[in-house]
């Protein structure tokens, strides 16, 4: 096991019983493709095709192709997104738009207007108050990395893409940030929105720990990386 794996704070909030914690961990580690046959996802702020492909365990190309009328740079809250493999898919697909064309739209972008304190990622604009350079590590939902608390964050919410552990003296809990400068196959390229909703005994000062969905061996390959955070307003 990576010697740098995080140790949970002893005073971290205990939720439910051990059975609930085990149930949450089992849910998070379920095999890909567990979405219901007629799944329609109602988009939330910050959703991306990449994130949804990871969440539902579906192929990114198939997800993009199943939603030809949706631009990857214009996914907004409340938008209904078809999950491949459902009965509804056969009724909503049929557009002549090629997968290649959709993937070209899905290419990530990152533009920064420092004078206006605005950063654009994946076609969305975010206002930020400041930037913060930090050293980042990563953790998974594996039991050996989360101890008796189970695969949940400090508040008892299931770990998910966008969860980061922070030092609350540097980054207050609940702060939303745009993470940039990272490299890992299981993370969105160039940038993704995250929430400071976890803590760790080894996370002190300008350090964050990024939750990455995947096997511990895959997550461990993240190592330590220098990333820049945009503290969102």
C-alpha positions in Angstrom: 0.0 0.0 0.0 1.3 3.5 -0.8 3.0 4.8 2.3 1.5 8.2 1.6 -2.1 7.0 1.9 -4.2 9.3 4.0 -5.0 8.7 7.7 -8.5 9.9 8.6 -8.8 12.4 11.4 -9.9 10.7 14.6 -12.6 13.3 15.2 -14.1 12.8 11.7 -17.9 12.6 11.9 -19.2 9.1 12.5 -22.4 8.3 10.5 -24.8 5.5 10.8 -23.8 2.0 11.7 -21.1 -0.2 10.4 -23.6 -1.9 8.2 -24.5 1.4 6.5 -20.8 2.2 5.9 -20.2 -1.2 4.4 -23.3 -0.7 2.2 -22.1 2.6 0.9 -18.6 1.2 0.1 -20.2 -1.7 -1.7 -22.4 0.7 -3.8 -19.4 2.8 -4.8 -17.4 -0.3 -5.8 -20.2 -1.9 -7.8 -19.4 -3.1 -11.3 -19.7 -0.6 -14.2 -22.9 -0.5 -16.2 -25.3 -0.6 -13.2 -27.5 2.2 -14.5 -31.1 1.2 -14.9 -32.2 0.2 -18.4 -34.3 3.3 -18.9 -31.9 5.8 -17.2 -32.3 9.5 -18.0 -29.9 11.7 -16.0 -31.0 15.1 -15.1 -27.9 17.3 -15.2 -26.5 19.1 -12.3 -24.3 22.2 -12.3 -20.8 21.1 -13.3 -21.8 17.9 -15.0 -19.7 16.8 -18.0 -19.9 13.9 -20.4 -16.7 12.5 -19.0 -18.0 12.7 -15.4 -21.2 11.0 -16.3 -19.4 8.2 -18.2 -17.4 7.5 -15.1 -20.5 7.7 -12.8 -22.6 5.3 -14.9 -19.8 3.0 -16.1 -20.5 3.6 -19.8 -18.2 4.4 -22.7 -17.7 8.1 -23.3 -18.0 7.7 -27.1 -21.3 5.9 -26.7 -22.6 8.5 -24.2 -21.8 11.4 -26.6 -23.3 9.6 -29.6 -26.5 8.9 -27.6 -27.0 12.6 -27.1 -26.3 14.2 -30.5 -28.4 17.3 -29.8 -26.4 18.1 -26.7 -23.2 20.1 -27.0 -20.5 19.0 -24.4 -19.8 22.7 -23.8 -23.5 23.5 -23.0 -24.6 21.0 -20.3 -26.7 23.0 -17.9 -28.7 22.2 -14.8 -32.0 20.4 -15.5 -30.9 19.1 -18.9 -32.0 15.5 -19.5 -29.2 13.3 -20.7 -29.8 9.8 -22.1 -27.6 7.0 -20.7 -26.6 4.5 -23.4 -28.2 1.0 -23.2 -31.7 2.3 -22.3 -34.9 1.7 -24.2 -35.2 5.5 -24.6 -32.0 5.5 -26.4 -33.4 3.8 -29.5 -36.2 6.4 -29.6 -33.9 9.5 -29.3 -30.9 8.5 -31.4 -30.8 8.4 -35.2 -29.2 11.7 -35.9 -26.7 11.7 -38.7 -24.1 13.5 -36.6 -21.0 11.4 -36.3 -19.3 10.3 -33.1 -16.2 12.1 -34.4 -18.0 15.4 -34.6 -19.4 15.0 -31.1 -16.0 14.2 -29.7 -14.5 17.3 -31.4 -17.1 19.3 -29.4 -16.1 17.5 -26.2 -12.5 18.5 -26.4 -11.6 20.4 -23.2 -10.6 24.1 -23.2 -9.2 26.3 -20.5 -9.2 30.1 -20.9 -8.2 32.5 -18.2 -9.0 36.2 -18.0 -7.0 37.3 -14.9 -8.1 41.0 -15.2 -11.8 40.0 -14.9 -11.2 37.1 -12.5 -12.9 34.7 -14.9 -11.8 31.3 -16.0 -13.5 29.3 -18.7 -13.4 25.5 -18.7 -15.4 23.0 -20.9 -17.2 26.0 -22.4 -18.4 27.3 -19.0 -17.3 30.5 -17.3 -16.6 30.7 -13.6 -15.9 33.7 -11.5 -13.1 33.2 -9.0 -11.7 35.2 -6.1 -8.1 34.0 -6.1 -5.8 31.2 -7.1 -3.9 28.8 -4.9 -1.0 26.6 -5.9 -1.0 23.3 -4.0 0.6 19.9 -3.9 -2.0 17.2 -4.7 -2.2 13.5 -3.9 -5.1 11.1 -4.6 -7.2 8.5 -2.8 -9.7 5.8 -3.7 -12.8 4.3 -2.1 -10.8 1.3 -0.9 -11.4 0.2 2.7 -7.7 0.3 3.5 -7.6 4.0 2.6 -10.7 5.1 4.5 -10.6 3.0 7.7 -13.7 2.5 9.9 -15.4 5.5 8.4 -16.1 3.8 5.1 -16.1 5.4 1.6 -17.7 8.7 2.7 -16.4 12.3 3.1 -16.2 14.3 6.3 -20.0 15.0 6.2 -21.0 11.4 5.6 -21.6 11.8 1.8 -20.5 9.0 -0.5 -17.1 9.8 -2.1 -17.5 10.9 -5.7 -15.7 12.6 -8.5 -15.3 16.2 -7.3 -14.6 15.3 -3.7 -11.3 16.7 -2.3 -9.8 16.6 1.1 -8.3 19.9 2.4 -6.8 21.6 5.4 -9.7 23.7 6.5 -7.4 26.4 7.9 -6.3 27.0 4.3 -9.4 26.1 2.4 -12.7 26.3 4.3 -14.9 23.3 4.2 -17.6 23.6 1.5 -15.5 25.8 -0.7 -15.9 25.1 -4.5 -12.8 25.2 -6.6 -11.7 24.6 -10.2 -8.8 22.1 -10.2 -6.3 22.6 -13.0 -2.9 21.3 -13.9 -3.5 17.6 -13.1 -2.9 14.5 -15.2 -4.8 11.2 -14.7 -6.8 9.0 -16.9 -9.7 8.8 -14.5 -10.1 12.6 -14.1 -11.5 15.1 -16.6 -8.7 16.7 -18.7 -7.4 20.2 -17.9 -10.0 21.1 -15.3 -12.9 20.0 -13.1 -15.0 21.5 -10.4 -14.5 20.1 -6.9 -15.8 20.7 -3.4 -13.8 20.8 -0.2 -15.9 18.2 1.7 -13.2 16.0 3.2 -10.2 16.1 5.5 -7.2 14.0 6.2 -4.6 13.8 8.9 -1.8 14.2 6.4 -3.5 17.1 4.5 -1.9 20.2 6.1 -1.1 23.6 4.6 -1.2 23.9 0.8 -2.1 20.3 0.2 -5.2 18.6 -1.2 -6.2 15.0 -1.6 -8.3 14.3 -4.7 -10.8 11.4 -4.7 -10.4 9.4 -7.9 -12.9 6.7 -8.9 -11.1 3.5 -9.7 -8.9 0.7 -8.3 -6.3 1.7 -5.7 -3.5 0.7 -8.1 -4.9 3.0 -10.7 -5.3 5.9 -8.3 -1.8 5.4 -6.8 -0.3 6.2 -10.2 -1.4 9.8 -9.6 1.5 10.3 -7.2 2.1 13.9 -6.2 1.3 16.7 -8.6 1.5 20.5 -8.5 -1.9 21.8 -9.3 -3.5 25.3 -9.3 -6.9 25.9 -7.7 -9.3 28.6 -8.7 -11.4 29.5 -5.7 -14.8 29.9 -7.1 -17.2 32.6 -5.9 
